Amino acid sequence: MAAMNEKDKAPAQSGQEVLGSRRRRLLQYILLGSLAVHVFALAVFGSIKLVQYLTKEETVFEAPPPTRTYEPRKVELKVKVQKRQRSSSRPAVIPRMVSTRPSNISLPEIKVDPKVVSTTFQPKFKAVSGKGMGAGLGTGYGTSGFGEGVSAINFFGLSARGERIAVLVDVSVSMVEEERGGPAGFNRVRQRLADVVKSLRDGTLFTVIAFADACSTMSPKMVYASDETRNKARNFLNAYNTEGNYGLDSGNFSGANVGLRATGGTTRLDLAITAAMMQGADTIMIISDGLPEVEKGVDEAQMKAYYATVEQWRASHAAALENYEKAYANAPVRRVWVPPQPARPPSNPKVLKEGVKPDPGAPARPGYWREVRDVGPRPSPPPPPKGGRWTLNDFINHMNMIYESEYKPKSLKMPQVHCIGYQIDKPGGDFLNGLARHFKGQYRLVRKLK
């Protein structure tokens, strides 16, 4: 009987195993199907986001309405004035009520000459804008303006505020190269800059500065924002990177006797920053597409070392120089005819490539006779030293030196610097980002504009 029960149980256990195997396979199919659905959904969603990222415009200009901050600043100033009055040597006035008849009032005779009362509290006044409220508190302190000249602007997606704003625009030929949309792409940049100027409040001081191989300013000094000055700024920008006037080879600002010395270069951001700081900017906004290549000047120690090297070279080559001079003096002179050269038309009058200047062609040249002596080249001394190119630290030191000479004596703060890298490469972007960070500003990379 026990044997029969064991035989009956054997088929039942085999069926359960088959059923468990089927359930496991079904569960595996369900898990694989769910995984495939999730992978497919992730791929579709990721593709949609990637297309949106590649096609959307990086920045959209929206000028937010300026906010008024009159009342908090009034309260803050009143508190400061009260604190200074309490710390002043001037005796405090204790208010009290007195009732008496006019006939009982008698003033003491003053037997000394009145003198000017001087206290330790000597406030310094400075005009912030051209539109002051003039709401004095009766203590010798006025509110001067309380934000009438402060503008809140959107600079290619960066939010900033300032009372003395300088907009620095790179107008080099690379700004109109094909990868940046050509002249039409620079027109979009110019329109956004016009929107920035248009958003400035009346009474805000501002200037626009263009730079490339040289630097030009809209005006020698900052001007107050008005319809007339906004039109002037727009016309100033419209003159650059137009047909026949690409880049900037010469400008109306060549530097000042402050800061580090530079001997030349391209993308002269150093000149533009110097011009902005000499006009007293408290907010500097820069848009550029490349790393500035400013050539350093050679200092006095380097020149002394070079002169010493030349003297050593002359001493070691004295015999060769003497032999050359004798050979040149005794060599026969012969005449060589240089044939005339016809006029040559320009080969690339519309070239738009950074570092490649348009070929203006050459006028016709008549032939002439030239005298030569066959003695070979004269021995040449070592070339003079080169100062290299400015680094980020050089720009920082340059701005600090201008601050010490121009800002600090006037009790002005170091300007805040905001930078836009317009389709810029990594070295240029790192430079602008470092400059903005050091001077408490913001940096943003703009890949394209619509």
C-alpha positions as CSV (number, residue, x, y, z in Angstrom):
1,M,0.0,0.0,0.0
2,A,2.9,2.3,0.8
3,A,4.5,1.5,-2.6
4,M,1.3,2.4,-4.4
5,N,1.1,5.8,-2.7
6,E,4.7,6.6,-3.7
7,K,4.0,5.7,-7.3
8,D,0.9,8.0,-7.3
9,K,2.9,10.9,-5.9
10,A,5.6,10.7,-8.6
11,P,3.5,12.0,-11.5
12,A,2.0,14.9,-9.4
13,Q,5.5,16.1,-8.4
14,S,6.6,16.1,-12.1
15,G,3.6,18.2,-13.1
16,Q,4.4,20.8,-10.5
17,E,7.9,21.1,-11.7
18,V,6.7,21.6,-15.3
19,L,4.3,24.3,-14.1
20,G,7.1,26.0,-12.1
21,S,9.4,26.0,-15.1
22,R,6.7,27.5,-17.3
23,R,6.0,30.3,-14.8
24,R,9.7,31.1,-14.6
25,R,10.0,31.3,-18.4
26,L,6.9,33.5,-18.5
27,L,8.3,35.8,-15.8
28,Q,11.6,36.0,-17.8
29,Y,9.7,37.0,-20.9
30,I,7.8,39.7,-19.0
31,L,11.0,41.1,-17.5
32,L,12.8,41.1,-20.9
33,G,9.8,42.8,-22.5
34,S,9.5,45.4,-19.8
35,L,13.3,46.1,-20.2
36,A,13.0,46.5,-24.0
37,V,10.0,48.9,-23.6
38,H,12.0,51.0,-21.1
39,V,15.1,51.1,-23.3
40,F,12.9,52.1,-26.3
41,A,11.1,54.8,-24.4
42,L,14.5,56.2,-23.1
43,A,15.9,56.3,-26.6
44,V,12.9,58.2,-28.0
45,F,12.8,60.6,-25.1
46,G,16.5,61.2,-25.2
47,S,16.4,61.9,-29.0
48,I,13.6,64.4,-28.5
49,K,15.6,66.3,-25.8
50,L,18.7,66.2,-27.9
51,V,16.9,67.6,-30.9
52,Q,15.4,70.4,-28.7
53,Y,18.8,71.2,-27.3
54,L,20.5,71.4,-30.7
55,T,17.8,73.5,-32.3
56,K,16.8,75.9,-29.5
57,E,18.3,79.3,-29.3
58,E,20.8,79.7,-26.5
59,T,19.7,83.2,-25.3
60,V,16.5,85.2,-25.5
61,F,16.7,88.8,-24.7
62,E,14.0,90.0,-22.3
63,A,14.5,93.2,-20.5
64,P,12.7,92.9,-17.1
65,P,11.1,96.0,-15.8
66,P,13.4,97.8,-13.5
67,T,12.5,97.6,-9.8
68,R,12.5,100.7,-7.6
69,T,14.3,100.4,-4.3
70,Y,13.8,103.9,-3.0
71,E,12.3,103.2,0.4
72,P,14.8,100.6,1.7
73,R,17.7,102.8,0.7
74,K,16.2,105.8,2.4
75,V,15.8,103.9,5.6
76,E,19.3,102.5,5.3
77,L,20.8,106.0,4.8
78,K,18.7,107.4,7.6
79,V,20.1,104.8,10.0
80,K,23.6,105.5,8.9
81,V,23.2,109.2,9.4
82,Q,21.8,108.7,12.9
83,K,24.7,106.4,13.8
84,R,27.2,109.0,12.5
85,Q,25.5,111.8,14.4
86,R,25.7,109.8,17.6
87,S,29.4,109.2,17.1
88,S,30.0,112.9,16.2
89,S,31.6,115.4,18.5
90,R,28.6,117.7,17.9
91,P,26.5,118.0,21.1
92,A,23.2,116.2,20.9
93,V,20.0,118.2,20.8
94,I,17.5,117.1,23.5
95,P,14.0,118.1,22.5
96,R,11.8,119.6,25.2
97,M,8.7,121.9,25.5
98,V,9.2,125.4,27.0
99,S,6.4,127.8,27.6
100,T,7.3,131.5,28.3
101,R,6.3,135.0,27.3
102,P,8.4,136.7,24.6
103,S,9.2,139.6,27.0
104,N,11.0,137.2,29.3
105,I,13.4,136.0,26.6
106,S,16.9,137.5,26.6
107,L,19.9,136.3,24.5
108,P,23.4,136.4,26.0
109,E,25.9,138.8,24.4
110,I,28.4,137.1,22.2
111,K,31.9,138.5,23.0
112,V,33.9,136.3,20.7
113,D,34.1,136.0,16.9
114,P,32.2,133.1,15.5
115,K,34.4,130.4,14.1
116,V,33.8,127.5,11.8
117,V,32.6,124.5,13.7
118,S,34.5,121.4,12.6
119,T,33.6,117.9,13.6
120,T,34.9,114.4,12.9
121,F,31.9,113.8,10.7
122,Q,32.6,115.3,7.3
123,P,30.5,113.6,4.7
124,K,31.7,113.5,1.1
125,F,29.2,114.1,-1.6
126,K,29.3,112.7,-5.2
127,A,26.8,112.8,-8.0
128,V,25.6,109.4,-9.0
129,S,23.3,110.4,-11.8
130,G,21.8,113.4,-13.6
131,K,18.4,113.0,-11.9
132,G,18.6,113.3,-8.2
133,M,15.5,113.2,-6.0
134,G,17.0,115.9,-3.7
135,A,15.2,114.4,-0.7
136,G,17.5,115.7,2.0
137,L,17.0,114.5,5.6
138,G,17.9,117.9,7.2
139,T,21.2,116.7,8.4
140,G,23.5,117.7,5.6
141,Y,23.0,114.3,3.8
142,G,20.9,114.1,0.6
143,T,19.8,110.9,-1.1
144,S,21.4,112.0,-4.4
145,G,19.4,109.8,-6.7
146,F,18.5,106.5,-5.1
147,G,18.4,104.4,-8.2
148,E,17.3,106.9,-10.8
149,G,20.5,106.2,-12.8
150,V,20.6,102.4,-12.1
151,S,19.6,100.1,-14.9
152,A,18.8,96.4,-14.8
153,I,19.7,94.8,-18.1
154,N,19.8,91.4,-19.8
155,F,23.1,90.9,-21.6
156,F,22.6,87.9,-23.8
157,G,21.0,86.0,-20.9
158,L,23.1,87.5,-18.1
159,S,21.3,89.7,-15.6
160,A,23.3,92.8,-14.4
161,R,22.8,96.2,-12.8
162,G,24.9,99.3,-13.0
163,E,25.0,103.1,-13.0
164,R,28.1,103.5,-15.3
165,I,27.9,100.8,-17.9
166,A,30.5,100.0,-20.6
167,V,29.6,97.6,-23.4
168,L,32.8,96.1,-25.1
169,V,32.2,94.6,-28.5
170,D,34.7,92.4,-30.4
171,V,34.4,93.5,-34.1
172,S,37.3,91.4,-35.5
173,V,37.0,89.7,-38.8
174,S,36.4,86.3,-37.1
175,M,33.1,87.6,-35.9
176,V,31.8,87.5,-39.5
177,E,33.4,84.2,-40.6
178,E,31.1,81.6,-42.1
179,E,31.0,79.4,-39.0
180,R,29.4,82.3,-37.1
181,G,26.8,83.0,-39.8
182,G,28.8,85.6,-41.8
183,P,27.7,89.2,-41.9
184,A,24.1,88.2,-41.2
185,G,25.2,86.5,-37.9
186,F,27.0,89.6,-36.8
187,N,23.9,91.6,-37.6
188,R,22.0,89.5,-35.0
189,V,24.7,90.3,-32.5
190,R,24.5,94.0,-33.3
191,Q,20.7,93.9,-32.9
192,R,20.9,92.3,-29.4
193,L,23.4,95.0,-28.4
194,A,21.0,97.6,-29.6
195,D,18.4,96.0,-27.4
196,V,20.7,96.2,-24.5
197,V,21.3,99.9,-25.0
198,K,17.6,100.5,-25.6
199,S,16.8,99.0,-22.2
200,L,18.9,101.5,-20.3
201,R,17.0,103.9,-18.2
202,D,17.2,107.6,-18.8
203,G,20.0,109.0,-16.6
204,T,22.2,105.9,-16.7
205,L,25.7,106.7,-17.8
206,F,27.0,104.4,-20.5
207,T,29.4,104.0,-23.4
208,V,30.0,101.5,-26.2
209,I,33.6,100.4,-27.2
210,A,34.6,98.4,-30.3
211,F,37.9,96.5,-30.4
212,A,39.8,94.2,-32.7
213,D,43.4,95.0,-33.8
214,A,42.7,98.5,-32.4
215,C,40.1,100.2,-30.2
216,S,37.5,102.9,-30.7
217,T,35.1,104.5,-28.2
218,M,31.6,105.9,-28.9
219,S,32.6,109.1,-27.1
220,P,35.5,110.4,-25.0
221,K,33.4,110.3,-21.8
222,M,30.3,108.4,-20.7
223,V,27.0,109.9,-21.8
224,Y,23.6,109.8,-20.1
225,A,21.1,107.4,-21.7
226,S,18.5,109.3,-23.8
227,D,16.9,108.8,-27.2
228,E,19.7,110.8,-28.8
229,T,22.6,108.9,-27.2
230,R,20.9,105.5,-27.9
231,N,20.7,106.4,-31.6
232,K,24.3,107.5,-31.4
233,A,25.3,104.1,-30.0
234,R,23.3,102.2,-32.6
235,N,25.0,104.2,-35.4
236,F,28.4,103.6,-33.9
237,L,27.9,99.8,-34.0
238,N,26.4,99.9,-37.5
239,A,29.7,101.1,-39.0
240,Y,31.6,97.9,-38.2
241,N,31.8,94.7,-40.2
242,T,29.9,96.0,-43.1
243,E,30.8,95.7,-46.8
244,G,34.3,97.0,-47.3
245,N,34.9,97.8,-43.6
246,Y,35.6,94.4,-41.9
247,G,37.6,94.4,-38.7
248,L,39.2,97.4,-37.0
249,D,42.8,98.3,-37.9
250,S,43.0,101.8,-36.4
251,G,40.9,103.5,-33.7
252,N,40.5,106.7,-31.6
253,F,41.9,105.2,-28.4
254,S,45.5,104.0,-28.3
255,G,45.9,103.5,-24.5
256,A,46.9,105.6,-21.5
257,N,49.9,105.9,-19.3
258,V,48.6,103.5,-16.7
259,G,48.7,99.8,-16.2
260,L,51.0,97.3,-18.0
261,R,52.7,98.2,-21.2
262,A,51.7,96.4,-24.5
263,T,53.4,96.7,-27.8
264,G,50.7,95.4,-30.1
265,G,48.7,92.3,-30.9
266,T,45.2,91.3,-32.0
267,T,41.9,91.2,-30.3
268,R,43.0,94.2,-28.1
269,L,40.8,93.6,-25.2
270,D,43.4,95.4,-23.1
271,L,42.7,98.7,-24.8
272,A,39.0,98.3,-24.5
273,I,39.2,97.6,-20.8
274,T,41.5,100.5,-20.3
275,A,39.1,102.8,-22.1
276,A,36.2,101.6,-20.0
277,M,38.0,102.1,-16.7
278,M,39.4,105.5,-17.7
279,Q,35.7,106.6,-18.2
280,G,34.9,105.3,-14.7
281,A,32.8,102.2,-15.5
282,D,31.3,100.3,-12.6
283,T,29.9,97.5,-14.9
284,I,31.9,96.2,-17.9
285,M,30.1,93.8,-20.4
286,I,32.3,92.0,-22.9
287,I,31.3,89.9,-25.9
288,S,34.1,88.2,-27.9
289,D,34.8,85.1,-29.9
290,G,38.5,84.5,-29.2
291,L,41.4,84.7,-26.9
292,P,43.1,88.2,-26.9
293,E,46.6,88.1,-28.2
294,V,48.3,91.1,-26.6
295,E,52.1,91.4,-27.0
296,K,54.1,92.2,-23.9
297,G,56.6,95.0,-23.8
298,V,60.2,94.2,-23.0
299,D,61.3,95.5,-19.6
300,E,64.5,97.3,-18.8
301,A,66.2,94.2,-17.3
302,Q,65.6,92.2,-20.5
303,M,67.0,95.0,-22.7
304,K,70.1,95.3,-20.5
305,A,70.7,91.6,-20.8
306,Y,70.2,91.8,-24.6
307,Y,72.7,94.7,-24.9
308,A,75.2,92.7,-22.9
309,T,74.7,89.7,-25.3
310,V,75.2,91.9,-28.4
311,E,78.5,93.2,-26.9
312,Q,79.7,89.7,-26.3
313,W,78.7,88.7,-29.9
314,R,80.6,91.6,-31.4
315,A,83.7,90.8,-29.4
316,S,83.6,87.2,-30.5
317,H,82.9,88.1,-34.1
318,A,85.2,91.1,-34.4
319,A,87.4,89.4,-37.0
320,A,84.4,88.3,-39.2
321,L,83.0,91.8,-39.1
322,E,86.4,93.4,-40.0
323,N,86.8,91.0,-42.9
324,Y,83.3,91.8,-44.2
325,E,83.9,95.5,-44.1
326,K,87.2,95.1,-46.0
327,A,85.6,92.8,-48.6
328,Y,82.6,95.2,-49.1
329,A,85.0,98.2,-49.6
330,N,87.1,96.4,-52.2
331,A,84.3,94.6,-54.0
332,P,83.6,95.9,-57.5
333,V,80.2,97.7,-58.0
334,R,78.0,96.4,-60.7
335,R,74.7,97.6,-62.0
336,V,71.6,95.4,-62.2
337,W,68.5,96.3,-64.2
338,V,65.2,95.7,-62.3
339,P,62.5,95.4,-64.9
340,P,59.2,97.4,-64.6
341,Q,56.2,95.8,-62.9
342,P,52.7,96.2,-64.3
343,A,49.7,97.0,-62.0
344,R,48.3,94.0,-60.1
345,P,44.6,93.9,-59.2
346,P,43.5,92.7,-55.8
347,S,43.5,88.9,-55.4
348,N,41.1,88.6,-52.5
349,P,39.2,91.8,-52.0
350,K,36.4,90.2,-50.0
351,V,38.3,87.8,-47.8
352,L,36.7,87.3,-44.4
353,K,39.3,85.3,-42.4
354,E,40.9,86.2,-39.1
355,G,44.6,87.0,-39.6
356,V,44.3,87.3,-43.4
357,K,44.1,90.8,-44.7
358,P,42.4,91.7,-48.0
359,D,44.9,92.1,-50.8
360,P,44.7,95.7,-52.1
361,G,46.7,94.9,-55.2
362,A,49.8,96.9,-56.4
363,P,50.2,99.9,-58.7
364,A,52.5,99.8,-61.7
365,R,56.2,100.4,-61.0
366,P,58.8,101.6,-63.6
367,G,62.1,99.8,-64.1
368,Y,65.3,101.1,-62.5
369,W,69.1,100.3,-62.2
370,R,70.4,99.0,-58.8
371,E,74.0,98.8,-57.6
372,V,75.1,95.6,-55.9
373,R,78.4,94.3,-54.4
374,D,79.0,90.5,-54.4
375,V,80.3,90.0,-50.9
376,G,77.5,87.9,-49.4
377,P,75.3,88.7,-46.3
378,R,76.7,90.7,-43.4
379,P,77.0,88.8,-40.1
380,S,74.0,89.6,-38.0
381,P,73.8,89.9,-34.2
382,P,71.2,87.9,-32.1
383,P,67.6,89.2,-32.6
384,P,66.1,91.4,-29.8
385,P,64.0,89.7,-27.1
386,K,60.3,89.4,-27.4
387,G,58.0,89.9,-24.4
388,G,55.5,87.2,-25.1
389,R,51.8,87.5,-24.7
390,W,49.5,88.6,-21.9
391,T,48.0,86.0,-19.7
392,L,44.9,86.2,-17.5
393,N,47.1,87.3,-14.6
394,D,48.5,90.1,-16.7
395,F,45.0,91.4,-17.4
396,I,44.2,91.2,-13.7
397,N,47.3,93.0,-12.8
398,H,46.6,95.6,-15.5
399,M,43.1,96.3,-14.1
400,N,44.4,96.4,-10.5
401,M,47.0,99.0,-11.5
402,I,44.3,101.2,-13.1
403,Y,42.1,100.8,-10.0
404,E,44.9,102.0,-7.8
405,S,45.6,105.1,-9.9
406,E,42.1,106.0,-11.1
407,Y,39.4,104.5,-8.8
408,K,40.9,104.3,-5.3
409,P,41.6,108.1,-5.1
410,K,37.9,108.8,-6.0
411,S,36.6,106.1,-3.5
412,L,35.2,104.1,-6.4
413,K,34.8,100.3,-6.3
414,M,36.5,97.9,-8.8
415,P,34.1,97.4,-11.7
416,Q,32.2,94.2,-12.1
417,V,33.0,92.3,-15.3
418,H,30.5,90.1,-17.3
419,C,31.6,88.1,-20.3
420,I,29.9,86.4,-23.2
421,G,31.8,83.9,-25.3
422,Y,30.3,83.9,-28.7
423,Q,31.0,80.5,-30.4
424,I,34.4,80.7,-28.6
425,D,37.0,78.0,-28.4
426,K,38.0,76.5,-25.1
427,P,41.1,78.6,-24.4
428,G,39.2,81.8,-25.1
429,G,36.2,80.6,-23.0
430,D,38.5,79.7,-20.1
431,F,40.1,83.2,-20.2
432,L,36.7,85.1,-20.3
433,N,35.3,82.8,-17.5
434,G,38.4,83.4,-15.3
435,L,38.2,87.2,-15.9
436,A,34.5,87.3,-15.0
437,R,35.0,85.2,-11.9
438,H,37.9,87.3,-10.6
439,F,35.9,90.5,-10.9
440,K,32.7,89.1,-9.4
441,G,30.8,88.8,-12.7
442,Q,29.2,86.1,-14.8
443,Y,30.2,84.2,-17.9
444,R,28.1,82.5,-20.5
445,L,28.8,80.6,-23.7
446,V,26.5,81.5,-26.6
447,R,26.6,79.0,-29.5
448,K,24.2,80.7,-31.8
449,L,21.7,83.4,-32.2
450,K,18.4,83.5,-34.1
